[in-house]
Amino acid sequence: MPGRRLWRRVGLLAAVLPIGVVFALWVEHRLVAELPTPTGPFPIGRAADAWEDFTLWLWYPAAAPGPAGDYLPVAIRTEWRRARPALINFLTRDLAAVRAHSVRDAQVSAAQSPYPVLILRSGGSGSSLNYSSLAQDLASHGYVVVGLDMPATSNPELCAGRRDEEACATSVMAPLIHGMGRALDRLRTLAMEDSRFEGKLDLTRVGVFGHSFGGAQAAQFCAQDSRCKAGVDVDGRPFGTVIVTGIAVPFMFLLSDHSGEDDPVSRRIMGQIQSIYDHQPHDTRVRAGIRGAHHFTFSDDGAMLKSVLFRGLLRGFGRLHIGGRRQVEVTTYALRTFFNAHLARAASARVVFDSSRFPEVVLMP
């Protein structure tokens, strides 16, 4: 009977469809993924400096192009796989198949040295390697980007929802801020004792930027350490004394799309950002948003390495309206435009975004 045949077909489809979805995810997992091509004139080198309980990852203008090294060192790749649940690994591109654009331990270019230095802090308790796309692009434009990885005394995510959430996060952040200062001390030593970086680091032109909790650290560090000459908080909720004192040096808040958020927590966070902004000198403050951007797609993982299923769910719930690669492209553009205005030798101190090429960047009143 026609009805029975219809139900058989429906049943067959219901049985086959999950298999097809799993097979498609398996194929996607194994595909080669290449990070965005850097837009600047310099080839890029990457070096690591393990010091005490820190690791510094340095991306820098290289003297000559060469074969790109692994996106992640094998030991770190293995550690990440072991630390994550099997399902998350399956929904993430095979990290061995991710292609980066930096040459391992290449010679530093002397063409425009010494170069301004940018300290990069990751979100949560993650690694700065997860922001290689941002670091590589900035390095290609003549910056030495120093990703600082150090152990946190606690995971800041454990503070979420607690009655003393702000005090808890500020406490977790304090030793990390101190560590950022120690990292700059270490860079000064490298600039004097490491032949690769001797005469190549301009530590009078230091910028700091970070995503999420790393952005909160950037804001607090620039508020209290005079070595910071400019900074950017990429979609991070601020914590610490900076909310009251403000920041005296040029600083930008670069936010994802929060246009639909009007709950008490969101209003409080925006009020705290407003408080810092109000304390800044008028000609050095920038508050901008990226239309359609989502908090979790500023990193390599969220923007390009997670399955299309992950990004599809964000789109389905109305939380994402921009492609991951485009969000990274817009973010790198905004970062280098800001730092060029304040750290370049010919700094203009005026941040002007090209609305024709990057209409997603919106200055917020």
C-alpha positions in Angstrom: 0.0 0.0 0.0 1.2 3.6 -0.7 1.1 4.5 2.9 3.3 1.6 4.0 5.8 2.4 1.2 5.9 6.0 2.4 6.6 5.1 6.0 9.3 2.6 4.8 11.0 5.4 2.9 10.8 7.7 5.9 12.2 4.9 8.1 15.0 4.3 5.7 15.8 8.0 5.5 15.8 8.2 9.3 18.3 5.3 9.4 20.6 6.5 6.6 20.6 10.3 7.4 22.6 10.0 10.7 25.2 7.8 9.0 25.5 10.3 6.2 26.0 13.2 8.7 28.6 11.2 10.6 30.4 10.4 7.4 30.4 14.0 6.2 31.8 15.2 9.6 34.5 12.5 9.4 35.5 13.7 5.9 35.5 17.3 7.1 37.6 16.4 10.1 40.3 15.0 7.9 40.4 17.8 5.3 43.5 20.1 5.2 42.7 23.5 6.7 44.9 26.4 5.9 44.9 29.5 8.1 44.2 32.8 6.3 47.1 34.1 4.2 48.8 37.1 6.0 48.3 40.4 4.3 51.5 42.2 5.0 54.8 42.4 3.0 57.0 40.4 5.4 57.4 36.6 5.5 56.9 35.3 9.0 59.1 33.4 11.5 58.1 31.8 14.7 60.2 30.9 17.7 59.6 29.7 21.2 61.2 30.6 24.5 60.5 28.4 27.5 61.4 30.3 30.6 60.7 29.2 34.2 56.9 28.4 34.1 56.3 30.6 31.0 56.4 29.9 27.3 56.8 32.8 24.9 55.7 32.2 21.3 57.2 34.9 19.1 55.9 35.6 15.6 58.1 38.2 13.8 59.1 39.6 10.3 61.4 37.0 8.8 64.5 37.8 6.7 63.4 35.4 3.9 60.5 33.1 3.1 60.8 29.4 3.7 58.7 26.2 4.2 56.1 26.7 6.9 56.4 24.8 10.1 53.6 22.9 11.9 50.6 24.8 13.1 51.3 23.2 16.5 54.3 21.4 17.8 53.7 17.6 18.0 53.8 17.5 21.8 51.3 20.3 22.2 49.1 18.8 19.5 49.1 15.5 21.4 48.4 17.2 24.7 45.4 19.1 23.3 43.9 15.9 21.9 44.2 14.1 25.2 42.8 17.0 27.2 39.6 17.3 25.1 36.6 14.9 24.9 36.6 12.6 21.9 33.5 14.2 20.5 35.1 17.7 20.6 38.1 16.3 18.8 35.9 14.7 16.2 34.1 18.1 15.6 37.4 19.8 15.2 39.7 19.6 12.2 42.6 17.2 12.6 45.3 19.5 14.1 48.0 17.7 12.1 46.2 18.8 8.9 46.2 22.5 9.8 48.6 24.6 7.7 50.1 27.8 9.1 52.3 30.4 7.4 55.3 30.9 9.7 58.8 29.5 9.3 60.2 27.9 12.4 63.2 29.7 13.9 63.8 31.9 10.8 66.2 34.8 11.0 64.6 38.1 11.9 64.4 40.6 9.2 66.6 43.7 9.7 64.7 45.7 7.0 62.7 47.9 9.4 64.0 46.8 12.8 63.7 47.4 15.7 60.0 46.4 15.6 57.3 47.3 18.0 56.2 44.5 20.3 52.7 43.3 20.9 51.9 41.0 23.9 49.1 38.6 23.1 47.0 37.0 25.8 44.5 34.2 25.0 41.0 33.8 26.3 40.2 31.7 29.4 43.1 29.4 30.3 43.9 28.5 26.6 47.1 29.0 24.6 48.1 31.9 22.4 48.8 29.4 19.6 45.0 29.4 19.1 45.3 32.9 17.8 48.0 32.2 15.3 46.0 33.8 12.5 45.9 37.2 14.3 49.6 36.9 15.3 50.8 35.9 11.8 49.0 38.8 10.1 50.3 41.4 12.5 53.9 40.0 12.2 53.6 40.3 8.4 53.0 44.0 8.9 56.2 44.6 10.9 55.3 43.7 14.5 56.9 41.2 16.9 53.9 39.4 18.4 54.6 37.6 21.7 52.0 35.1 22.8 52.4 34.6 26.5 51.4 31.2 27.9 51.5 30.8 31.7 49.6 28.7 34.2 46.7 30.3 35.9 46.2 29.8 39.6 42.6 28.9 38.8 40.3 28.7 35.8 38.5 32.1 35.5 35.5 30.3 34.1 34.9 28.8 37.6 34.1 32.3 38.8 31.1 32.6 36.5 27.8 32.9 38.3 29.3 33.2 41.8 28.1 36.1 44.1 31.7 37.3 44.3 32.3 36.7 40.6 34.1 40.0 40.0 36.3 39.7 43.1 37.1 36.1 42.2 38.1 36.9 38.6 40.2 39.9 39.8 42.0 37.5 42.2 42.7 35.0 39.4 43.9 37.8 37.2 46.4 39.4 39.6 49.3 36.9 39.2 48.7 36.9 35.4 49.1 40.7 35.3 52.4 40.3 37.3 53.4 37.6 34.8 52.9 40.0 31.9 55.4 42.3 33.5 57.9 39.5 34.0 57.5 38.6 30.3 58.5 42.1 29.3 61.6 41.7 31.6 62.4 38.5 29.8 62.0 40.1 26.4 64.5 42.8 27.5 67.0 40.0 28.3 66.3 38.3 24.9 67.0 41.6 23.2 70.4 41.8 24.8 71.5 38.1 25.0 69.8 36.3 22.1 71.5 36.9 18.8 68.2 36.4 16.9 66.5 39.3 18.6 69.5 41.6 19.5 68.6 45.0 18.2 65.3 43.8 16.8 62.8 44.5 19.7 61.7 48.1 20.3 60.5 47.8 23.9 59.7 51.5 24.0 56.8 50.7 21.6 54.8 48.0 23.5 51.2 47.1 22.8 49.0 44.6 24.6 45.9 42.8 23.3 43.9 39.8 24.3 40.6 38.1 23.8 38.0 37.5 26.4 39.7 37.1 29.8 42.9 38.0 28.0 41.3 41.3 27.0 40.5 42.0 30.7 44.2 41.4 31.4 45.2 43.8 28.6 43.0 46.5 30.1 44.3 46.1 33.7 47.9 45.8 32.6 47.7 49.0 30.5 46.1 50.8 33.4 48.9 50.0 35.8 52.1 49.4 33.9 53.7 52.4 32.1 55.5 50.1 29.6 52.2 49.6 27.8 51.8 52.3 25.2 48.6 51.1 23.6 46.2 48.2 24.1 43.1 46.4 22.9 40.5 44.4 24.7 38.9 42.0 22.2 35.4 41.2 23.6 36.5 40.8 27.1 34.6 41.7 30.3 36.8 44.0 32.3 37.8 43.2 35.9 40.0 45.0 38.4 40.8 48.6 39.4 40.8 49.7 35.7 37.0 50.0 35.9 37.4 52.9 38.3 40.7 54.4 37.3 40.5 54.1 33.5 43.4 53.9 31.1 45.7 56.8 30.3 47.2 55.3 27.2 45.5 54.7 23.8 43.1 51.8 24.2 40.4 50.2 22.1 37.5 47.9 23.0 36.8 45.7 20.0 33.5 43.9 20.6 31.5 41.2 19.0 27.8 41.8 18.1 25.9 42.4 21.4 23.0 44.2 19.7 20.4 41.8 21.0 21.6 41.5 24.6 19.7 43.5 27.2 19.9 41.3 30.3 21.2 42.7 33.6 24.6 41.1 33.3 25.1 42.4 29.8 24.0 45.9 30.9 26.5 45.8 33.8 29.4 44.8 31.5 28.6 47.5 29.0 28.4 49.9 31.9 31.8 48.9 33.1 33.3 49.3 29.6 31.6 52.7 29.4 33.2 53.7 32.7 36.7 52.9 31.5 35.9 54.7 28.2 34.7 57.8 30.0 38.0 58.0 31.9 40.1 57.8 28.8 41.5 60.9 27.0 39.1 61.7 24.2 41.7 61.5 21.3 43.0 58.1 22.3 39.9 56.1 23.0 38.1 53.8 20.5 35.1 51.6 21.1 34.1 49.5 18.1 31.9 46.5 17.3 32.0 44.0 14.5 28.6 43.4 13.0 27.5 39.7 13.1 30.6 38.6 15.1 30.4 36.0 17.9 32.5 35.9 21.0 33.8 32.3 20.3 34.9 33.0 16.7 37.8 35.3 17.2 40.2 32.3 17.6 41.4 29.9 15.0 39.5 27.1 16.7 36.1 28.8 16.7 36.5 30.6 13.4 38.0 27.9 11.2 38.7 24.6 12.9 35.4 23.7 14.4 32.9 21.8 12.3 30.4 23.6 10.1 27.9 22.0 12.4 29.2 24.1 15.3 29.0 27.3 13.3 25.6 26.2 11.9 24.2 25.9 15.4 25.4 29.4 16.2 23.7 30.7 13.0 20.6 28.8 13.7 20.2 30.4 17.2 20.8 33.8 15.6 24.2 34.3 17.4 26.5 34.4 14.3 26.0 36.4 11.1 29.5 36.5 9.6 31.8 33.8 8.2 34.6 32.7 10.6 37.4 33.7 8.1 35.8 37.0 7.5 35.6 37.7 11.3 39.3 37.0 11.6 40.1 39.2 8.6 38.1 42.1 10.0 39.7 41.6 13.5 43.2 41.6 12.1 42.4 44.7 10.1 41.0 46.6 13.1 44.0 45.5 15.3 46.7 46.7 12.9 44.8 49.9 12.1 44.7 50.8 15.8 48.3 49.8 16.5 49.6 51.5 13.4 48.0 54.7 14.6 49.7 54.6 18.0 52.9 52.4 17.7 54.2 52.9 14.1 57.2 55.2 13.6 54.9 57.5 11.6 52.0 57.1 14.1 49.1 59.5 13.4 47.2 58.9 16.7 44.1 58.9 14.5 42.2 55.6 14.0 40.3 55.7 10.7 38.5 52.5 9.6 37.9 51.9 5.9 34.1 51.5 5.8 34.0 50.6 2.2 36.3 47.5 2.6 35.3 46.6 6.1 31.7 47.8 6.7 31.4 45.3 9.6 33.5 47.6 11.8 31.2 50.1 13.5 32.3 52.8 15.9 30.0 52.8 18.9 28.8 56.0 20.3 
